[in-house]
Amino acid sequence: MIVLRRLASALPVIAGVIVVTFLLTRALPGDPAVYFAGPAATEQAIAEIRHQLGLDRSLPLQFLDYTERLAHGDLGTSITTGQPVLSDLLTRLPASAELTLLALFLAVTVALPLGIAAAMRPGSPVDHLCRVATTAGVSLPTFFTGLLLIYVFYYLTGLAPSPLGRLDVYASAPPAHTGFYLIDSALAGDGETFRSALAQLILPASTMAIFTLAPLARITRASMLGALGSDFVRTARASGLARRQVILVYAFRNAVLPVITTLGVVFSFLLGANVLVEKVFAWPGIGSYAVDAVIAADYAPVQGFVLVMALLYVLLNLIVDLAYGFVDPRVRFES
């Protein structure tokens, strides 16, 4: 029931995203017909292309045509690639998803233990390390962090491969089962491709993980400090329970709800941050696809990208709500 309520409440948001995206794309500088026709095209040729694209009609008529095609699952055709937008997005989405999920995994793996350790020892070197890491992660823009990592690990030391996509030039893509090169190469038993894909992933994923772990570590530390100072934790300690059980079962479980909220927020940020990271590392994901479409004033890919991001945000918020009920049954009961 809660799933249906959340989906119903998201419908006006999706409708608003469709309207606003349509209007904003029409406000972009440039003319798609001019870009498609080329610099040597005549005015008559540009006018014919504009008529073929339907750009010579009024905005209300263009919007009605767009919504009618959208209702049939048609996101339009990209004038830059010549392919349906839905096909382009489905082809590029696994690259973005693999990068984002690995970055989130790295961030959670570092941020949660760091935040817990800092809360258990306030004022210790671990606590100071947590503060420095969170301050640096919040302060450094993702594109600057990416360029810095490229300069240090590729240009200066040569430890990382060239930041030019998902595989190096000598490796071939594994058989497509999931679109995730790490999983597909592992399923195929291709260790060389797996190592190549992992090597290409390390720097961009680390760039996004540094950006993500800052709020996660900070909120984990703050929530754990509050939980460790509560009466039920002091009672658990006085009862002679093991220290590990007190920390993980009593303190962390009661401090995890703000962490889940922050995790959902930073995952949403990652979906936006990957646009810059993908351009820095020449990553063939949906972020770089959207940037190229904006530069070319290609309306359909921009609208499709924003709509897909909005749907992912709705799905993410639904998962966070369900996670609340799983961790704390009281939330499920109150809903």
C-alpha positions in Angstrom: 0.0 0.0 0.0 2.8 2.4 0.9 4.4 1.7 -2.6 1.2 2.7 -4.4 0.9 5.9 -2.3 4.4 6.9 -3.0 4.0 6.2 -6.7 0.8 8.2 -6.8 2.4 11.1 -5.0 5.3 11.1 -7.5 3.0 11.5 -10.6 2.6 15.3 -10.2 6.4 15.5 -9.8 7.0 13.6 -13.0 4.4 15.7 -14.9 6.1 18.9 -13.7 9.5 17.6 -14.8 8.1 16.9 -18.3 6.7 20.4 -18.6 9.7 22.2 -17.2 12.2 20.2 -19.2 10.3 20.8 -22.4 10.2 24.6 -21.9 13.8 24.8 -20.8 15.1 22.8 -23.7 13.4 25.3 -26.0 15.1 28.1 -24.2 18.6 26.6 -25.0 20.8 28.8 -27.3 21.2 27.5 -30.8 19.0 25.9 -33.4 19.0 22.1 -33.8 18.1 22.5 -37.5 21.2 24.6 -38.1 23.4 22.1 -36.3 22.0 19.2 -38.2 22.2 21.0 -41.6 25.8 22.0 -41.2 27.7 25.3 -41.7 27.3 25.3 -45.5 23.5 24.8 -45.5 21.2 27.4 -47.2 18.3 29.0 -45.4 15.9 26.9 -47.5 17.6 23.7 -46.4 17.5 24.8 -42.7 13.8 25.6 -43.0 13.1 22.2 -44.5 14.9 20.4 -41.7 13.2 22.6 -39.1 9.8 21.5 -40.7 10.9 17.8 -40.7 11.8 18.1 -37.0 8.5 19.9 -36.2 10.2 23.0 -34.9 8.3 25.3 -37.1 5.1 24.7 -35.2 3.9 26.5 -32.0 5.1 25.4 -28.6 1.7 24.0 -27.6 1.5 21.8 -30.7 5.1 20.6 -30.1 4.3 19.8 -26.5 1.2 17.8 -27.5 3.1 15.9 -30.0 5.9 15.2 -27.4 3.5 14.0 -24.8 1.6 11.8 -27.3 4.9 10.1 -28.3 5.9 9.9 -24.7 2.7 8.0 -23.8 3.7 5.4 -26.4 7.2 5.1 -24.9 8.9 7.1 -27.7 11.4 9.6 -26.3 12.2 10.8 -29.8 15.3 10.5 -32.0 18.6 12.2 -31.4 19.8 14.3 -34.3 23.5 13.9 -33.2 23.5 10.1 -33.2 20.5 9.4 -35.5 19.3 6.7 -33.1 16.2 6.6 -30.9 16.9 8.3 -27.5 15.6 5.3 -25.6 18.0 3.0 -27.3 20.9 5.4 -26.7 20.0 5.7 -23.0 19.7 2.0 -22.5 23.0 1.4 -24.2 24.8 4.0 -22.1 23.0 3.5 -18.8 25.0 0.4 -17.7 28.2 2.4 -17.9 26.9 5.2 -15.7 25.3 2.6 -13.3 28.5 0.6 -12.9 30.5 3.8 -12.2 27.9 5.2 -9.7 27.4 1.9 -7.8 31.1 1.2 -7.5 31.6 4.8 -6.2 28.8 4.4 -3.7 30.2 1.0 -2.5 33.7 2.6 -2.0 32.2 5.5 -0.1 30.0 3.4 2.2 33.0 1.0 2.8 35.1 3.9 4.0 32.6 6.3 5.5 30.7 4.1 7.9 33.7 2.6 9.7 35.4 6.0 9.8 32.3 7.7 11.2 31.8 5.0 13.8 35.4 5.0 14.9 35.4 8.8 15.1 32.3 8.8 17.3 33.8 6.2 19.6 37.0 8.2 20.1 36.1 12.0 20.1 39.2 14.1 19.8 41.4 11.2 18.7 43.5 11.1 15.5 40.8 9.1 13.9 38.3 11.8 14.7 40.6 14.5 13.2 41.1 12.3 10.1 37.3 12.1 9.8 36.9 15.8 10.0 39.7 16.4 7.4 38.3 13.9 5.0 34.7 15.3 5.3 35.9 18.9 4.8 38.0 17.9 1.8 35.2 15.9 0.3 32.7 18.7 0.6 35.1 21.5 -0.5 36.7 19.9 -3.6 34.6 20.0 -6.8 34.3 16.6 -8.5 35.9 17.7 -11.8 38.9 19.2 -9.8 39.3 16.0 -7.8 39.2 14.0 -11.1 41.8 16.1 -12.8 44.0 16.0 -9.7 43.9 12.2 -9.6 44.6 12.0 -13.3 47.6 14.3 -12.9 49.0 12.3 -10.0 48.3 8.7 -10.8 48.4 8.9 -14.6 50.7 11.7 -15.6 53.2 11.7 -12.8 53.4 8.1 -11.6 51.8 6.2 -14.5 50.0 3.9 -12.0 46.6 4.4 -13.7 45.8 3.8 -17.3 44.8 6.6 -19.7 41.4 8.1 -18.8 39.8 7.3 -22.1 36.7 5.2 -21.5 35.7 1.9 -20.0 38.6 -0.2 -21.5 42.1 0.4 -22.7 42.7 0.3 -26.5 44.0 -3.3 -26.4 41.0 -4.8 -24.7 37.7 -5.8 -26.2 34.3 -5.6 -24.6 33.0 -8.8 -23.0 29.8 -10.5 -24.2 27.0 -8.3 -23.1 24.8 -9.9 -20.5 24.3 -7.1 -17.9 26.2 -4.2 -19.6 28.4 -4.1 -16.5 31.9 -4.9 -17.8 33.1 -6.2 -14.4 30.2 -8.7 -14.1 30.2 -9.6 -17.8 34.0 -10.3 -17.9 33.8 -12.3 -14.7 30.9 -14.4 -16.1 32.9 -15.0 -19.3 36.0 -15.9 -17.3 38.0 -13.2 -19.0 40.5 -12.0 -16.4 42.4 -9.7 -18.7 39.2 -7.7 -19.6 38.2 -7.7 -15.9 41.5 -6.2 -14.8 41.3 -3.6 -17.7 37.7 -2.6 -16.7 38.6 -2.4 -13.1 41.7 -0.3 -13.8 39.7 2.1 -15.8 37.0 2.3 -13.1 39.3 3.1 -10.1 40.0 6.8 -10.8 36.5 8.0 -11.7 34.9 5.8 -9.0 37.4 7.2 -6.4 36.6 10.7 -7.6 32.9 10.3 -6.9 33.5 8.3 -3.7 35.6 11.1 -2.2 32.7 13.5 -2.9 30.2 11.0 -1.4 31.9 9.8 1.7 32.1 13.3 3.2 28.4 13.7 4.1 28.1 9.9 4.9 31.0 10.0 7.4 29.8 13.2 9.0 26.2 12.1 9.6 27.4 8.7 10.8 29.7 10.3 13.3 26.9 12.7 14.5 24.3 10.0 14.8 26.6 7.6 16.6 27.6 10.3 19.1 23.9 10.8 19.9 23.2 7.0 20.2 26.3 6.3 22.3 25.2 8.9 24.8 21.7 7.6 25.1 20.3 5.8 28.2 19.7 2.4 26.4 23.3 2.2 25.4 24.5 2.9 28.9 22.1 0.3 30.2 23.4 -2.2 27.6 26.9 -1.6 28.7 26.0 -1.9 32.4 24.4 -5.2 31.6 27.7 -6.6 30.6 27.0 -7.1 26.9 29.9 -7.4 24.5 31.3 -4.1 23.2 30.8 -5.2 19.6 27.2 -6.0 20.3 26.5 -2.7 22.0 28.1 -0.7 19.1 26.5 -2.6 16.2 23.2 -3.9 17.5 22.1 -1.1 19.9 24.0 2.1 18.9 24.4 1.8 15.1 20.9 0.3 14.5 19.3 3.3 16.3 21.6 5.7 14.5 21.2 4.2 11.0 18.0 6.1 9.9 19.7 9.4 9.3 22.5 7.5 7.5 19.9 5.9 5.2 18.4 9.3 4.5 21.9 10.7 3.7 22.7 7.7 1.6 19.6 8.4 -0.6 20.5 12.1 -0.9 24.2 11.4 -1.9 23.1 8.8 -4.4 20.9 11.4 -6.0 23.9 13.8 -6.0 26.0 11.1 -7.6 23.6 10.8 -10.5 24.2 14.5 -11.2 27.9 14.5 -10.4 28.6 11.7 -12.9 27.9 14.2 -15.7 31.2 16.1 -14.9 33.1 13.0 -14.0 32.1 11.3 -17.2 33.4 14.2 -19.3 36.7 14.4 -17.4 37.3 10.6 -17.9 35.7 10.3 -21.4 33.3 7.8 -19.8 30.6 6.8 -22.3 27.6 7.1 -20.0 24.3 9.0 -20.1 25.9 12.0 -18.4 28.3 12.7 -21.3 25.5 11.9 -23.7 23.4 14.6 -22.1 26.2 17.2 -22.2 26.9 16.5 -25.9 23.1 16.9 -26.5 23.0 20.3 -24.7 26.0 21.5 -26.7 24.2 20.6 -30.0 20.8 21.9 -28.8 19.5 18.4 -29.3 16.2 18.5 -27.5 15.1 14.9 -27.4 18.2 13.5 -25.6 18.1 16.2 -23.0 14.4 15.6 -22.3 15.0 11.9 -22.2 18.0 12.2 -19.8 16.1 14.5 -17.4 13.0 12.2 -17.4 15.1 9.1 -16.7 16.9 10.9 -13.9 13.5 11.9 -12.4 12.3 8.3 -12.6 15.4 7.1 -10.9 15.0 9.7 -8.1 11.4 8.5 -7.5 12.6 4.9 -7.4 15.4 5.8 -5.1 13.1 7.6 -2.7 10.8 4.6 -2.7 13.7 2.3 -1.8 14.7 4.6 1.0 11.1 4.6 2.4 11.0 0.8 2.3 14.4 0.6 4.0 13.0 2.8 6.8 10.3 0.2 7.5 12.8 -2.7 7.3 15.2 -1.1 9.8 12.6 0.4 12.1 9.2 -1.3 12.2 7.7 1.7 13.9 8.1 3.7 10.7 6.2 1.1 8.8 3.4 1.0 11.4 3.0 4.8 11.4 2.8 4.9 7.6 
